[in-house]
């Protein structure tokens, strides 16, 4: 028996809805910058942006592909909330460890370069600098 998963093929109606959602989102962004260029109030500019994005989300919600994407986005937000972020002290300690490691590696590579330079140019080729 085969354990392959079967993906459903979205209909042309779903593809059309997704395309309309993209157009609505782009229209919201274009409307924002157009109104901003016309020196309209910031609330009106933001309203155009929010309206375009809201229409896009509503259109996406009506398509199967859009619902899958929106549920994926919700799950991503939920997983982000589960992340245990380091405290300020831990972040500072980790940053200092990284800086120390970079400094040690830089000194090691500089020393290796100088030793190889001495061996190659001074001893092997006899070029005195």
C-alpha distance (Angstrom), angle and dihedral (degrees) to the residues before:
residue distance angle dihedral
X1 . . .
X2 3.76 . .
X3 3.80 120.6 .
X4 3.78 95.6 -162.7
X5 3.77 116.9 139.8
X6 3.76 117.8 -125.2
X7 3.77 117.6 -135.1
X8 3.74 118.4 -150.5
X9 3.76 116.1 -125.5
X10 3.76 113.0 -127.1
X11 3.76 116.0 -126.4
X12 3.77 123.7 -117.2
X13 3.80 86.9 -108.9
X14 3.82 89.8 60.4
X15 3.79 91.2 47.4
X16 3.80 89.7 51.0
X17 3.82 91.0 50.9
X18 3.81 91.5 50.1
X19 3.81 90.4 48.9
X20 3.81 90.0 50.1
X21 3.80 89.9 49.4
X22 3.80 90.7 53.2
X23 3.80 90.3 48.4
X24 3.82 90.7 49.4
X25 3.81 91.8 50.6
X26 3.81 91.5 48.4
X27 3.81 90.1 46.6
X28 3.80 89.8 53.7
X29 3.80 91.8 52.0
X30 3.81 92.8 44.7
X31 3.80 90.0 47.4
X32 3.79 90.5 51.8
X33 3.79 93.6 53.5
X34 3.80 93.3 40.4
X35 3.80 92.1 53.7
X36 3.80 90.4 43.1
X37 3.81 88.5 54.9
X38 3.82 89.8 51.1
X39 3.84 89.3 55.5
X40 3.79 92.5 -117.4
X41 3.81 119.9 162.0
X42 3.78 115.7 -75.8
X43 3.80 90.9 -120.6
X44 3.80 90.7 58.7
X45 3.81 91.5 48.5
X46 3.79 92.0 48.9
X47 3.79 89.8 45.8
X48 3.81 91.0 57.1
X49 3.79 90.7 50.3
X50 3.80 94.3 46.7
X51 3.80 92.0 45.4
X52 3.81 92.0 52.3
X53 3.78 92.6 47.9
X54 3.81 92.7 44.9
X55 3.79 91.3 52.0
X56 3.81 89.3 48.2
X57 3.81 91.8 51.6
X58 3.81 91.5 48.0
X59 3.79 91.1 50.0
X60 3.78 91.3 47.6
X61 3.79 90.8 49.4
X62 3.81 90.1 59.5
X63 3.82 93.6 56.6
X64 3.79 126.2 72.3
X65 3.79 92.6 -130.9
X66 3.78 91.2 49.8
X67 3.81 92.9 49.7
X68 3.80 89.7 51.7
X69 3.80 90.9 49.9
X70 3.80 93.4 47.1
X71 3.80 91.9 48.6
X72 3.82 88.6 49.6
X73 3.82 89.5 51.5
X74 3.82 91.2 49.8
X75 3.79 90.6 49.7
X76 3.81 90.6 49.4
X77 3.82 90.7 53.1
X78 3.81 90.3 47.5
X79 3.82 91.1 51.2
X80 3.81 91.2 47.7
X81 3.80 89.4 56.7
X82 3.82 89.1 56.2
X83 3.81 92.8 59.0
X84 3.80 113.9 110.8
X85 3.78 105.2 -137.3
X86 3.81 119.0 -153.1
X87 3.77 119.9 -108.4
X88 3.78 119.5 -110.5
X89 3.81 90.3 -101.4
X90 3.82 92.8 51.3
X91 3.81 92.0 46.9
X92 3.82 90.8 50.4
X93 3.81 91.9 48.9
X94 3.79 92.8 48.8
X95 3.81 90.8 47.9
X96 3.81 91.6 51.2
X97 3.82 90.5 49.3
X98 3.80 90.1 52.4
X99 3.81 92.0 48.5
X100 3.82 91.1 49.0
X101 3.80 91.3 49.2
X102 3.80 91.5 49.4
X103 3.81 90.6 49.2
X104 3.82 92.2 49.7
X105 3.81 91.6 47.2
X106 3.82 91.5 48.3
X107 3.81 91.0 52.0
X108 3.82 90.9 46.4
X109 3.81 93.0 50.5
X110 3.82 91.9 45.0
X111 3.81 90.5 50.6
X112 3.79 92.3 46.8
X113 3.80 90.3 49.6
X114 3.81 92.1 50.5
X115 3.82 92.7 48.0
X116 3.82 91.9 49.3
X117 3.81 90.1 45.7
X118 3.82 90.6 52.3
X119 3.81 92.9 46.3
X120 3.80 95.4 46.3
X121 3.78 103.4 38.1
X122 3.80 103.6 29.0
X123 3.80 105.1 32.2
X124 3.81 105.8 25.4
X125 3.82 103.4 31.4
X126 3.77 97.7 23.6
X127 3.82 93.9 -135.4
X128 3.79 107.5 151.3
X129 3.79 112.3 -155.2
